[in-house]
């Protein structure tokens, strides 16, 4: 949970930094955007799975 939130925050910070800088180089910018999106998607999936497992354990 903590690592997922931290990774999501890092991805958001990278995207914001790129928008402020005006996308310095397309290659590096695109790579960072792809990495950020991948981290966000992985974090969301992990959070969903952890929450579902936790809810099932609590209910049982």
C-alpha distance matrix in Angstrom:
0.0 3.8 5.6 5.2 6.2 8.6 10.0 10.6 12.3 14.3 15.4 16.6 18.4 20.1 21.3 22.6 24.3 26.0 27.3 28.6 30.3 31.8 30.4 32.3 32.7 32.0 31.0 28.4 27.2 26.9 25.0 22.4 22.1 21.7 19.0 17.2 17.5 16.4 13.2 12.6 13.6 11.5 8.3 9.8 10.9 7.9 6.3 10.0 10.5 7.9 9.3 12.7 12.8 11.8 14.5 16.9 16.6 17.3 20.1 21.7
3.8 0.0 3.8 5.4 5.3 6.2 8.6 9.9 10.6 12.3 14.3 15.4 16.5 18.4 20.2 21.1 22.4 24.5 26.0 26.9 28.4 30.3 29.1 30.7 31.4 31.1 30.1 27.2 26.2 26.3 24.4 21.5 21.7 21.7 18.7 16.7 17.9 17.1 13.4 13.3 15.2 13.2 9.9 12.1 13.8 11.0 9.7 13.5 14.2 11.7 13.0 16.5 16.5 15.2 17.9 20.5 19.9 20.3 23.4 25.0
5.6 3.8 0.0 3.8 5.5 5.1 6.1 8.5 9.8 10.4 12.3 14.2 15.2 16.4 18.4 19.9 20.8 22.6 24.5 25.6 26.7 28.5 26.9 28.3 28.7 28.4 27.1 24.2 23.5 23.5 21.3 18.6 19.1 18.8 15.6 14.2 15.6 14.4 10.7 11.5 13.4 11.1 8.4 11.5 12.9 10.2 10.2 14.0 14.3 12.5 14.6 17.7 17.5 17.1 20.0 22.1 21.7 22.6 25.6 26.8
5.2 5.4 3.8 0.0 3.8 5.4 5.2 6.1 8.6 9.9 10.6 12.3 14.2 15.4 16.7 18.4 19.9 21.3 22.8 24.4 25.8 27.1 25.5 27.3 27.6 26.8 25.8 23.2 22.1 21.7 19.8 17.3 17.1 16.6 13.9 12.1 12.8 11.7 8.2 8.2 9.9 8.0 4.7 7.7 9.5 7.4 7.3 10.9 11.9 10.9 12.6 15.5 16.1 16.0 18.4 20.6 20.9 21.8 24.3 25.9
6.2 5.3 5.5 3.8 0.0 3.8 5.5 5.1 6.1 8.6 9.9 10.5 12.2 14.2 15.4 16.4 18.2 20.1 21.2 22.4 24.2 25.7 24.6 26.6 27.4 26.9 26.3 23.6 22.1 22.1 20.7 17.7 17.2 17.6 15.1 12.5 13.5 13.5 9.9 8.9 11.5 10.6 7.0 9.0 11.8 10.3 8.8 12.3 14.2 12.8 13.6 16.9 17.9 17.2 19.3 22.0 22.3 22.6 25.2 27.1
8.6 6.2 5.1 5.4 3.8 0.0 3.8 5.4 5.1 6.2 8.7 9.9 10.4 12.3 14.3 15.3 16.3 18.4 20.1 20.9 22.3 24.2 23.1 24.6 25.5 25.4 24.7 21.6 20.5 21.0 19.2 16.0 16.4 17.1 14.1 11.8 13.8 13.8 10.0 10.1 13.2 12.1 9.2 11.9 14.5 12.8 12.2 15.8 17.2 15.8 17.0 20.3 21.0 20.3 22.7 25.2 25.3 25.7 28.5 30.2
10.0 8.6 6.1 5.2 5.5 3.8 0.0 3.8 5.4 5.0 6.2 8.7 9.8 10.6 12.5 14.3 15.2 16.7 18.6 20.0 21.0 22.6 20.9 22.5 22.9 22.5 21.5 18.6 17.6 17.8 15.8 12.9 13.2 13.5 10.4 8.4 10.5 10.1 6.4 7.3 10.4 9.3 7.3 10.5 12.7 11.6 11.9 15.2 16.5 15.9 17.5 20.4 21.1 21.1 23.4 25.7 26.0 26.9 29.4 31.0
10.6 9.9 8.5 6.1 5.1 5.4 3.8 0.0 3.8 5.4 5.1 6.2 8.6 9.9 10.7 12.4 14.2 15.5 16.8 18.5 20.0 21.2 19.9 22.0 22.6 21.9 21.5 18.9 17.2 17.2 16.0 12.9 12.2 12.9 10.7 7.6 8.8 9.6 6.4 5.1 8.7 9.0 6.6 8.6 11.7 11.5 11.1 13.9 16.0 15.8 16.7 19.5 20.9 20.9 22.6 25.1 25.9 26.5 28.7 30.7
12.3 10.6 9.8 8.6 6.1 5.1 5.4 3.8 0.0 3.8 5.4 5.1 6.1 8.6 9.9 10.5 12.1 14.3 15.4 16.4 18.2 19.9 19.1 21.0 22.3 22.1 22.1 19.1 17.3 18.0 17.1 13.6 13.2 14.8 12.6 9.4 11.4 12.7 9.6 8.7 12.4 12.8 10.2 12.0 15.3 14.9 14.0 17.0 19.2 18.5 19.1 22.2 23.6 23.1 24.9 27.7 28.3 28.5 30.9 33.0
14.3 12.3 10.4 9.9 8.6 6.2 5.0 5.4 3.8 0.0 3.8 5.5 5.0 6.2 8.7 9.9 10.4 12.3 14.3 15.3 16.3 18.2 16.9 18.4 19.5 19.6 19.2 16.0 14.6 15.7 14.3 10.7 11.3 12.9 10.4 7.7 10.7 11.8 8.9 9.3 13.0 13.1 11.4 13.9 16.7 16.2 16.1 19.2 21.0 20.5 21.7 24.6 25.7 25.5 27.6 30.1 30.5 31.1 33.6 35.5
15.4 14.3 12.3 10.6 9.9 8.7 6.2 5.1 5.4 3.8 0.0 3.8 5.4 5.1 6.3 8.7 9.9 10.8 12.6 14.4 15.4 16.6 15.0 17.0 17.6 17.1 16.8 14.1 12.2 12.7 11.7 8.3 8.0 9.6 7.6 4.3 7.1 8.9 6.8 6.8 10.4 11.4 10.4 12.4 15.2 15.5 15.7 18.3 20.3 20.5 21.6 24.1 25.5 25.8 27.6 29.9 30.8 31.6 33.7 35.6
16.6 15.4 14.2 12.3 10.5 9.9 8.7 6.2 5.1 5.5 3.8 0.0 3.8 5.4 5.2 6.2 8.6 10.0 10.7 12.3 14.2 15.4 14.6 17.1 18.3 17.9 18.5 15.9 13.3 14.1 14.1 10.6 9.4 11.8 10.8 7.1 8.9 11.6 9.8 8.5 12.1 13.7 12.2 13.3 16.6 17.3 16.7 19.0 21.6 21.7 22.1 24.8 26.7 26.6 28.0 30.6 31.7 32.0 34.0 36.3
18.4 16.5 15.2 14.2 12.2 10.4 9.8 8.6 6.1 5.0 5.4 3.8 0.0 3.8 5.5 5.1 6.0 8.6 9.9 10.5 12.1 14.1 13.6 15.5 17.3 17.7 18.2 15.2 13.0 14.7 14.5 10.7 10.7 13.6 12.2 9.1 11.8 14.2 12.2 11.7 15.4 16.6 15.0 16.6 19.9 20.0 19.6 22.2 24.6 24.3 24.9 27.8 29.4 29.1 30.7 33.5 34.2 34.5 36.7 38.9
20.1 18.4 16.4 15.4 14.2 12.3 10.6 9.9 8.6 6.2 5.1 5.4 3.8 0.0 3.8 5.5 5.1 6.2 8.7 10.0 10.5 12.1 10.8 12.5 13.8 14.1 14.5 11.4 9.3 11.2 10.9 7.1 7.7 10.8 9.6 7.2 10.4 12.7 11.4 11.7 15.1 16.3 15.5 17.4 20.2 20.6 20.8 23.3 25.4 25.6 26.6 29.1 30.6 30.8 32.5 35.0 35.8 36.4 38.6 40.6
21.3 20.2 18.4 16.7 15.4 14.3 12.5 10.7 9.9 8.7 6.3 5.2 5.5 3.8 0.0 3.8 5.5 5.2 6.3 8.7 10.0 10.6 9.5 12.2 13.5 13.1 14.2 11.9 8.8 10.2 11.0 7.8 6.5 10.0 10.1 7.3 9.3 12.4 12.0 11.4 14.4 16.5 15.9 17.0 19.9 21.0 21.0 23.0 25.5 26.0 26.7 29.0 30.9 31.2 32.5 35.0 36.2 36.8 38.6 40.8
22.6 21.1 19.9 18.4 16.4 15.3 14.3 12.4 10.5 9.9 8.7 6.2 5.1 5.5 3.8 0.0 3.8 5.4 5.1 6.2 8.6 9.8 10.1 12.8 15.0 15.3 16.9 14.5 11.4 13.4 14.5 11.2 10.2 13.8 13.8 10.9 12.8 16.0 15.1 14.1 17.3 19.4 18.3 19.2 22.4 23.4 22.8 24.9 27.6 27.8 28.1 30.7 32.8 32.7 33.9 36.6 37.8 37.9 39.8 42.3
24.3 22.4 20.8 19.9 18.2 16.3 15.2 14.2 12.1 10.4 9.9 8.6 6.0 5.1 5.5 3.8 0.0 3.8 5.5 5.2 6.1 8.5 8.6 10.3 12.9 14.0 15.4 12.6 10.1 13.0 13.8 10.5 10.8 14.5 14.1 11.9 14.5 17.3 16.3 16.2 19.5 21.1 20.2 21.7 24.7 25.3 25.1 27.5 29.9 30.0 30.6 33.3 35.0 35.0 36.5 39.1 40.0 40.4 42.5 44.7
26.0 24.5 22.6 21.3 20.1 18.4 16.7 15.5 14.3 12.3 10.8 10.0 8.6 6.2 5.2 5.4 3.8 0.0 3.8 5.4 5.1 5.9 5.1 7.4 9.7 10.4 12.2 9.9 6.9 9.8 11.3 8.8 8.7 12.5 13.0 11.3 13.5 16.4 16.3 16.3 19.2 21.1 20.8 22.1 24.9 25.9 26.1 28.2 30.5 31.0 31.8 34.2 36.0 36.3 37.7 40.1 41.3 41.8 43.8 45.9
27.3 26.0 24.5 22.8 21.2 20.1 18.6 16.8 15.4 14.3 12.6 10.7 9.9 8.7 6.3 5.1 5.5 3.8 0.0 3.8 5.5 5.1 6.2 9.4 11.9 12.2 14.7 13.1 9.7 11.9 14.1 11.8 10.6 14.4 15.4 13.3 14.7 18.1 18.2 17.4 20.1 22.5 22.1 22.8 25.8 27.2 26.9 28.7 31.4 32.0 32.3 34.7 36.8 37.0 38.1 40.7 42.1 42.4 44.1 46.5
28.6 26.9 25.6 24.4 22.4 20.9 20.0 18.5 16.4 15.3 14.4 12.3 10.5 10.0 8.7 6.2 5.2 5.4 3.8 0.0 3.8 5.5 7.9 9.9 13.2 14.4 16.9 14.9 12.0 14.9 16.8 14.2 13.8 17.6 18.1 15.9 17.9 21.1 20.6 20.0 23.0 25.2 24.3 25.3 28.4 29.5 29.0 31.1 33.8 34.0 34.3 36.9 39.0 38.8 40.0 42.8 44.0 44.1 46.0 48.4
30.3 28.4 26.7 25.8 24.2 22.3 21.0 20.0 18.2 16.3 15.4 14.2 12.1 10.5 10.0 8.6 6.1 5.1 5.5 3.8 0.0 3.8 5.7 6.5 10.1 12.1 14.5 12.5 10.3 13.6 15.4 13.2 13.6 17.3 17.8 16.4 18.6 21.5 21.3 21.3 24.2 26.1 25.7 27.0 29.9 30.8 30.8 33.0 35.4 35.7 36.4 38.9 40.7 40.8 42.2 44.8 45.9 46.3 48.2 50.5
31.8 30.3 28.5 27.1 25.7 24.2 22.6 21.2 19.9 18.2 16.6 15.4 14.1 12.1 10.6 9.8 8.5 5.9 5.1 5.5 3.8 0.0 3.8 6.0 9.0 10.2 13.3 12.3 9.6 12.4 14.9 13.5 13.1 16.7 18.0 16.8 18.3 21.4 21.8 21.6 24.2 26.4 26.4 27.3 30.1 31.4 31.5 33.3 35.8 36.5 37.1 39.3 41.4 41.7 42.9 45.4 46.8 47.2 48.9 51.2
30.4 29.1 26.9 25.5 24.6 23.1 20.9 19.9 19.1 16.9 15.0 14.6 13.6 10.8 9.5 10.1 8.6 5.1 6.2 7.9 5.7 3.8 0.0 3.9 5.8 6.7 9.6 8.6 5.9 8.8 11.3 10.3 10.2 13.5 15.0 14.4 16.0 18.7 19.5 19.7 22.0 24.1 24.5 25.6 28.1 29.5 30.0 31.8 34.0 34.9 35.7 37.8 39.7 40.3 41.7 43.9 45.3 46.0 47.7 49.8
32.3 30.7 28.3 27.3 26.6 24.6 22.5 22.0 21.0 18.4 17.0 17.1 15.5 12.5 12.2 12.8 10.3 7.4 9.4 9.9 6.5 6.0 3.9 0.0 3.8 6.8 9.0 7.9 6.9 10.2 12.0 11.4 12.5 15.4 16.4 16.4 18.5 20.8 21.4 22.2 24.6 26.2 26.7 28.2 30.5 31.6 32.4 34.4 36.3 37.1 38.2 40.4 42.0 42.6 44.2 46.4 47.6 48.4 50.3 52.3
32.7 31.4 28.7 27.6 27.4 25.5 22.9 22.6 22.3 19.5 17.6 18.3 17.3 13.8 13.5 15.0 12.9 9.7 11.9 13.2 10.1 9.0 5.8 3.8 0.0 3.8 5.6 5.6 5.8 8.3 10.0 10.6 11.8 14.0 15.3 16.1 17.9 19.8 20.9 22.1 24.0 25.6 26.6 28.2 30.0 31.3 32.4 34.2 35.9 37.0 38.4 40.3 41.8 42.7 44.4 46.3 47.5 48.6 50.4 52.2
32.0 31.1 28.4 26.8 26.9 25.4 22.5 21.9 22.1 19.6 17.1 17.9 17.7 14.1 13.1 15.3 14.0 10.4 12.2 14.4 12.1 10.2 6.7 6.8 3.8 0.0 3.8 5.7 5.0 5.7 8.3 9.8 10.1 11.8 13.9 14.9 16.0 17.8 19.5 20.6 22.0 23.8 25.2 26.5 28.1 29.7 31.0 32.5 34.1 35.5 36.9 38.5 40.1 41.3 42.8 44.6 46.0 47.2 48.8 50.5
31.0 30.1 27.1 25.8 26.3 24.7 21.5 21.5 22.1 19.2 16.8 18.5 18.2 14.5 14.2 16.9 15.4 12.2 14.7 16.9 14.5 13.3 9.6 9.0 5.6 3.8 0.0 3.8 5.5 5.3 6.2 8.7 10.0 10.7 12.3 14.2 15.5 16.5 18.3 20.0 21.2 22.5 24.2 25.9 27.1 28.4 30.2 31.7 33.0 34.4 36.1 37.6 39.0 40.3 42.0 43.6 44.9 46.4 48.0 49.5
28.4 27.2 24.2 23.2 23.6 21.6 18.6 18.9 19.1 16.0 14.1 15.9 15.2 11.4 11.9 14.5 12.6 9.9 13.1 14.9 12.5 12.3 8.6 7.9 5.6 5.7 3.8 0.0 3.8 5.5 5.1 6.1 8.5 9.9 10.5 12.1 14.2 15.3 16.3 18.2 19.9 21.0 22.2 24.2 25.7 26.7 28.2 30.1 31.5 32.5 34.2 36.0 37.2 38.3 40.2 41.9 43.0 44.4 46.3 47.7
27.2 26.2 23.5 22.1 22.1 20.5 17.6 17.2 17.3 14.6 12.2 13.3 13.0 9.3 8.8 11.4 10.1 6.9 9.7 12.0 10.3 9.6 5.9 6.9 5.8 5.0 5.5 3.8 0.0 3.8 5.4 5.2 6.1 8.6 9.9 10.4 12.2 14.2 15.3 16.3 18.3 19.9 20.9 22.4 24.3 25.5 26.7 28.5 30.2 31.3 32.6 34.5 36.1 37.0 38.6 40.5 41.8 42.9 44.7 46.4
26.9 26.3 23.5 21.7 22.1 21.0 17.8 17.2 18.0 15.7 12.7 14.1 14.7 11.2 10.2 13.4 13.0 9.8 11.9 14.9 13.6 12.4 8.8 10.2 8.3 5.7 5.3 5.5 3.8 0.0 3.8 5.5 5.1 6.1 8.5 9.7 10.5 12.1 14.1 15.2 16.4 18.2 19.7 21.0 22.5 24.1 25.5 26.9 28.5 30.0 31.4 32.9 34.5 35.8 37.3 39.0 40.4 41.8 43.3 44.9
25.0 24.4 21.3 19.8 20.7 19.2 15.8 16.0 17.1 14.3 11.7 14.1 14.5 10.9 11.0 14.5 13.8 11.3 14.1 16.8 15.4 14.9 11.3 12.0 10.0 8.3 6.2 5.1 5.4 3.8 0.0 3.8 5.5 5.2 6.1 8.5 10.0 10.5 12.2 14.2 15.4 16.4 18.1 20.0 21.1 22.3 24.1 25.8 27.0 28.3 30.1 31.6 32.8 34.2 36.0 37.5 38.7 40.3 42.0 43.4
22.4 21.5 18.6 17.3 17.7 16.0 12.9 12.9 13.6 10.7 8.3 10.6 10.7 7.1 7.8 11.2 10.5 8.8 11.8 14.2 13.2 13.5 10.3 11.4 10.6 9.8 8.7 6.1 5.2 5.5 3.8 0.0 3.8 5.5 5.0 6.0 8.5 9.8 10.4 12.1 14.1 15.2 16.1 18.1 19.9 20.8 22.1 24.1 25.6 26.5 28.1 30.0 31.3 32.3 34.1 36.0 37.0 38.3 40.2 41.8
22.1 21.7 19.1 17.1 17.2 16.4 13.2 12.2 13.2 11.3 8.0 9.4 10.7 7.7 6.5 10.2 10.8 8.7 10.6 13.8 13.6 13.1 10.2 12.5 11.8 10.1 10.0 8.5 6.1 5.1 5.5 3.8 0.0 3.8 5.4 5.0 6.1 8.5 9.8 10.5 12.2 14.1 15.2 16.4 18.3 19.8 20.9 22.5 24.3 25.5 26.8 28.5 30.2 31.3 32.7 34.6 36.0 37.1 38.8 40.5
21.7 21.7 18.8 16.6 17.6 17.1 13.5 12.9 14.8 12.9 9.6 11.8 13.6 10.8 10.0 13.8 14.5 12.5 14.4 17.6 17.3 16.7 13.5 15.4 14.0 11.8 10.7 9.9 8.6 6.1 5.2 5.5 3.8 0.0 3.8 5.4 5.2 6.1 8.6 9.9 10.6 12.2 14.1 15.4 16.5 18.2 19.8 21.1 22.5 24.1 25.7 27.0 28.6 30.0 31.6 33.0 34.5 36.0 37.5 39.0
19.0 18.7 15.6 13.9 15.1 14.1 10.4 10.7 12.6 10.4 7.6 10.8 12.2 9.6 10.1 13.8 14.1 13.0 15.4 18.1 17.8 18.0 15.0 16.4 15.3 13.9 12.3 10.5 9.9 8.5 6.1 5.0 5.4 3.8 0.0 3.8 5.5 5.1 6.1 8.6 9.9 10.5 12.1 14.2 15.4 16.3 18.1 19.9 21.0 22.2 24.0 25.7 26.8 28.1 30.0 31.5 32.7 34.2 36.0 37.4
17.2 16.7 14.2 12.1 12.5 11.8 8.4 7.6 9.4 7.7 4.3 7.1 9.1 7.2 7.3 10.9 11.9 11.3 13.3 15.9 16.4 16.8 14.4 16.4 16.1 14.9 14.2 12.1 10.4 9.7 8.5 6.0 5.0 5.4 3.8 0.0 3.8 5.4 5.1 6.1 8.6 9.9 10.4 12.2 14.3 15.2 16.3 18.3 20.0 20.9 22.3 24.2 25.7 26.6 28.3 30.2 31.4 32.5 34.4 36.1
17.5 17.9 15.6 12.8 13.5 13.8 10.5 8.8 11.4 10.7 7.1 8.9 11.8 10.4 9.3 12.8 14.5 13.5 14.7 17.9 18.6 18.3 16.0 18.5 17.9 16.0 15.5 14.2 12.2 10.5 10.0 8.5 6.1 5.2 5.5 3.8 0.0 3.8 5.5 5.1 6.1 8.6 9.8 10.5 12.3 14.1 15.3 16.5 18.3 19.9 21.0 22.5 24.3 25.6 26.9 28.6 30.2 31.4 32.9 34.6
16.4 17.1 14.4 11.7 13.5 13.8 10.1 9.6 12.7 11.8 8.9 11.6 14.2 12.7 12.4 16.0 17.3 16.4 18.1 21.1 21.5 21.4 18.7 20.8 19.8 17.8 16.5 15.3 14.2 12.1 10.5 9.8 8.5 6.1 5.1 5.4 3.8 0.0 3.8 5.4 5.2 6.1 8.5 9.9 10.6 12.1 14.1 15.4 16.5 18.1 19.9 21.2 22.5 24.1 25.7 27.1 28.5 30.1 31.6 33.0
13.2 13.4 10.7 8.2 9.9 10.0 6.4 6.4 9.6 8.9 6.8 9.8 12.2 11.4 12.0 15.1 16.3 16.3 18.2 20.6 21.3 21.8 19.5 21.4 20.9 19.5 18.3 16.3 15.3 14.1 12.2 10.4 9.8 8.6 6.1 5.1 5.5 3.8 0.0 3.8 5.5 5.2 6.0 8.6 9.9 10.4 12.0 14.1 15.3 16.2 18.0 19.8 21.0 22.0 24.0 25.7 26.7 28.1 30.0 31.4
12.6 13.3 11.5 8.2 8.9 10.1 7.3 5.1 8.7 9.3 6.8 8.5 11.7 11.7 11.4 14.1 16.2 16.3 17.4 20.0 21.3 21.6 19.7 22.2 22.1 20.6 20.0 18.2 16.3 15.2 14.2 12.1 10.5 9.9 8.6 6.1 5.1 5.4 3.8 0.0 3.8 5.5 5.1 6.1 8.6 9.9 10.5 12.2 14.2 15.3 16.3 18.2 20.0 20.8 22.3 24.3 25.7 26.7 28.4 30.2
13.6 15.2 13.4 9.9 11.5 13.2 10.4 8.7 12.4 13.0 10.4 12.1 15.4 15.1 14.4 17.3 19.5 19.2 20.1 23.0 24.2 24.2 22.0 24.6 24.0 22.0 21.2 19.9 18.3 16.4 15.4 14.1 12.2 10.6 9.9 8.6 6.1 5.2 5.5 3.8 0.0 3.8 5.4 5.2 6.2 8.6 9.9 10.6 12.3 14.2 15.4 16.5 18.4 19.9 21.1 22.6 24.4 25.7 27.0 28.6
11.5 13.2 11.1 8.0 10.6 12.1 9.3 9.0 12.8 13.1 11.4 13.7 16.6 16.3 16.5 19.4 21.1 21.1 22.5 25.2 26.1 26.4 24.1 26.2 25.6 23.8 22.5 21.0 19.9 18.2 16.4 15.2 14.1 12.2 10.5 9.9 8.6 6.1 5.2 5.5 3.8 0.0 3.8 5.5 5.1 6.0 8.5 9.9 10.5 12.1 14.1 15.3 16.4 18.0 19.9 21.1 22.4 24.1 25.7 27.0
8.3 9.9 8.4 4.7 7.0 9.2 7.3 6.6 10.2 11.4 10.4 12.2 15.0 15.5 15.9 18.3 20.2 20.8 22.1 24.3 25.7 26.4 24.5 26.7 26.6 25.2 24.2 22.2 20.9 19.7 18.1 16.1 15.2 14.1 12.1 10.4 9.8 8.5 6.0 5.1 5.4 3.8 0.0 3.8 5.5 5.1 6.0 8.5 9.9 10.4 12.0 14.1 15.3 16.2 18.1 19.9 20.9 22.2 24.1 25.7
9.8 12.1 11.5 7.7 9.0 11.9 10.5 8.6 12.0 13.9 12.4 13.3 16.6 17.4 17.0 19.2 21.7 22.1 22.8 25.3 27.0 27.3 25.6 28.2 28.2 26.5 25.9 24.2 22.4 21.0 20.0 18.1 16.4 15.4 14.2 12.2 10.5 9.9 8.6 6.1 5.2 5.5 3.8 0.0 3.8 5.5 5.1 6.1 8.6 9.9 10.5 12.2 14.3 15.2 16.4 18.3 19.9 21.0 22.4 24.3
10.9 13.8 12.9 9.5 11.8 14.5 12.7 11.7 15.3 16.7 15.2 16.6 19.9 20.2 19.9 22.4 24.7 24.9 25.8 28.4 29.9 30.1 28.1 30.5 30.0 28.1 27.1 25.7 24.3 22.5 21.1 19.9 18.3 16.5 15.4 14.3 12.3 10.6 9.9 8.6 6.2 5.1 5.5 3.8 0.0 3.8 5.5 5.1 6.2 8.6 9.9 10.6 12.3 14.1 15.4 16.6 18.3 20.0 21.1 22.6
7.9 11.0 10.2 7.4 10.3 12.8 11.6 11.5 14.9 16.2 15.5 17.3 20.0 20.6 21.0 23.4 25.3 25.9 27.2 29.5 30.8 31.4 29.5 31.6 31.3 29.7 28.4 26.7 25.5 24.1 22.3 20.8 19.8 18.2 16.3 15.2 14.1 12.1 10.4 9.9 8.6 6.0 5.1 5.5 3.8 0.0 3.8 5.5 5.1 6.1 8.5 9.9 10.6 12.1 14.1 15.4 16.4 18.2 19.9 21.1
6.3 9.7 10.2 7.3 8.8 12.2 11.9 11.1 14.0 16.1 15.7 16.7 19.6 20.8 21.0 22.8 25.1 26.1 26.9 29.0 30.8 31.5 30.0 32.4 32.4 31.0 30.2 28.2 26.7 25.5 24.1 22.1 20.9 19.8 18.1 16.3 15.3 14.1 12.0 10.5 9.9 8.5 6.0 5.1 5.5 3.8 0.0 3.8 5.5 5.2 6.0 8.5 9.9 10.4 12.1 14.2 15.3 16.3 18.1 19.9
10.0 13.5 14.0 10.9 12.3 15.8 15.2 13.9 17.0 19.2 18.3 19.0 22.2 23.3 23.0 24.9 27.5 28.2 28.7 31.1 33.0 33.3 31.8 34.4 34.2 32.5 31.7 30.1 28.5 26.9 25.8 24.1 22.5 21.1 19.9 18.3 16.5 15.4 14.1 12.2 10.6 9.9 8.5 6.1 5.1 5.5 3.8 0.0 3.8 5.6 5.2 6.1 8.6 9.9 10.5 12.3 14.2 15.3 16.4 18.3
10.5 14.2 14.3 11.9 14.2 17.2 16.5 16.0 19.2 21.0 20.3 21.6 24.6 25.4 25.5 27.6 29.9 30.5 31.4 33.8 35.4 35.8 34.0 36.3 35.9 34.1 33.0 31.5 30.2 28.5 27.0 25.6 24.3 22.5 21.0 20.0 18.3 16.5 15.3 14.2 12.3 10.5 9.9 8.6 6.2 5.1 5.5 3.8 0.0 3.8 5.5 5.2 6.1 8.5 9.9 10.6 12.3 14.2 15.4 16.5
7.9 11.7 12.5 10.9 12.8 15.8 15.9 15.8 18.5 20.5 20.5 21.7 24.3 25.6 26.0 27.8 30.0 31.0 32.0 34.0 35.7 36.5 34.9 37.1 37.0 35.5 34.4 32.5 31.3 30.0 28.3 26.5 25.5 24.1 22.2 20.9 19.9 18.1 16.2 15.3 14.2 12.1 10.4 9.9 8.6 6.1 5.2 5.6 3.8 0.0 3.8 5.5 5.2 6.0 8.6 9.9 10.5 12.2 14.2 15.4
9.3 13.0 14.6 12.6 13.6 17.0 17.5 16.7 19.1 21.7 21.6 22.1 24.9 26.6 26.7 28.1 30.6 31.8 32.3 34.3 36.4 37.1 35.7 38.2 38.4 36.9 36.1 34.2 32.6 31.4 30.1 28.1 26.8 25.7 24.0 22.3 21.0 19.9 18.0 16.3 15.4 14.1 12.0 10.5 9.9 8.5 6.0 5.2 5.5 3.8 0.0 3.8 5.5 5.0 6.0 8.6 9.8 10.4 12.1 14.1
12.7 16.5 17.7 15.5 16.9 20.3 20.4 19.5 22.2 24.6 24.1 24.8 27.8 29.1 29.0 30.7 33.3 34.2 34.7 36.9 38.9 39.3 37.8 40.4 40.3 38.5 37.6 36.0 34.5 32.9 31.6 30.0 28.5 27.0 25.7 24.2 22.5 21.2 19.8 18.2 16.5 15.3 14.1 12.2 10.6 9.9 8.5 6.1 5.2 5.5 3.8 0.0 3.8 5.4 5.2 6.2 8.6 9.9 10.6 12.2
12.8 16.5 17.5 16.1 17.9 21.0 21.1 20.9 23.6 25.7 25.5 26.7 29.4 30.6 30.9 32.8 35.0 36.0 36.8 39.0 40.7 41.4 39.7 42.0 41.8 40.1 39.0 37.2 36.1 34.5 32.8 31.3 30.2 28.6 26.8 25.7 24.3 22.5 21.0 20.0 18.4 16.4 15.3 14.3 12.3 10.6 9.9 8.6 6.1 5.2 5.5 3.8 0.0 3.8 5.5 5.1 6.2 8.6 9.9 10.6
11.8 15.2 17.1 16.0 17.2 20.3 21.1 20.9 23.1 25.5 25.8 26.6 29.1 30.8 31.2 32.7 35.0 36.3 37.0 38.8 40.8 41.7 40.3 42.6 42.7 41.3 40.3 38.3 37.0 35.8 34.2 32.3 31.3 30.0 28.1 26.6 25.6 24.1 22.0 20.8 19.9 18.0 16.2 15.2 14.1 12.1 10.4 9.9 8.5 6.0 5.0 5.4 3.8 0.0 3.8 5.5 5.1 6.2 8.6 9.9
14.5 17.9 20.0 18.4 19.3 22.7 23.4 22.6 24.9 27.6 27.6 28.0 30.7 32.5 32.5 33.9 36.5 37.7 38.1 40.0 42.2 42.9 41.7 44.2 44.4 42.8 42.0 40.2 38.6 37.3 36.0 34.1 32.7 31.6 30.0 28.3 26.9 25.7 24.0 22.3 21.1 19.9 18.1 16.4 15.4 14.1 12.1 10.5 9.9 8.6 6.0 5.2 5.5 3.8 0.0 3.8 5.4 5.1 6.1 8.6
16.9 20.5 22.1 20.6 22.0 25.2 25.7 25.1 27.7 30.1 29.9 30.6 33.5 35.0 35.0 36.6 39.1 40.1 40.7 42.8 44.8 45.4 43.9 46.4 46.3 44.6 43.6 41.9 40.5 39.0 37.5 36.0 34.6 33.0 31.5 30.2 28.6 27.1 25.7 24.3 22.6 21.1 19.9 18.3 16.6 15.4 14.2 12.3 10.6 9.9 8.6 6.2 5.1 5.5 3.8 0.0 3.8 5.5 5.1 6.1
16.6 19.9 21.7 20.9 22.3 25.3 26.0 25.9 28.3 30.5 30.8 31.7 34.2 35.8 36.2 37.8 40.0 41.3 42.1 44.0 45.9 46.8 45.3 47.6 47.5 46.0 44.9 43.0 41.8 40.4 38.7 37.0 36.0 34.5 32.7 31.4 30.2 28.5 26.7 25.7 24.4 22.4 20.9 19.9 18.3 16.4 15.3 14.2 12.3 10.5 9.8 8.6 6.2 5.1 5.4 3.8 0.0 3.8 5.5 5.2
17.3 20.3 22.6 21.8 22.6 25.7 26.9 26.5 28.5 31.1 31.6 32.0 34.5 36.4 36.8 37.9 40.4 41.8 42.4 44.1 46.3 47.2 46.0 48.4 48.6 47.2 46.4 44.4 42.9 41.8 40.3 38.3 37.1 36.0 34.2 32.5 31.4 30.1 28.1 26.7 25.7 24.1 22.2 21.0 20.0 18.2 16.3 15.3 14.2 12.2 10.4 9.9 8.6 6.2 5.1 5.5 3.8 0.0 3.8 5.5
20.1 23.4 25.6 24.3 25.2 28.5 29.4 28.7 30.9 33.6 33.7 34.0 36.7 38.6 38.6 39.8 42.5 43.8 44.1 46.0 48.2 48.9 47.7 50.3 50.4 48.8 48.0 46.3 44.7 43.3 42.0 40.2 38.8 37.5 36.0 34.4 32.9 31.6 30.0 28.4 27.0 25.7 24.1 22.4 21.1 19.9 18.1 16.4 15.4 14.2 12.1 10.6 9.9 8.6 6.1 5.1 5.5 3.8 0.0 3.8
21.7 25.0 26.8 25.9 27.1 30.2 31.0 30.7 33.0 35.5 35.6 36.3 38.9 40.6 40.8 42.3 44.7 45.9 46.5 48.4 50.5 51.2 49.8 52.3 52.2 50.5 49.5 47.7 46.4 44.9 43.4 41.8 40.5 39.0 37.4 36.1 34.6 33.0 31.4 30.2 28.6 27.0 25.7 24.3 22.6 21.1 19.9 18.3 16.5 15.4 14.1 12.2 10.6 9.9 8.6 6.1 5.2 5.5 3.8 0.0
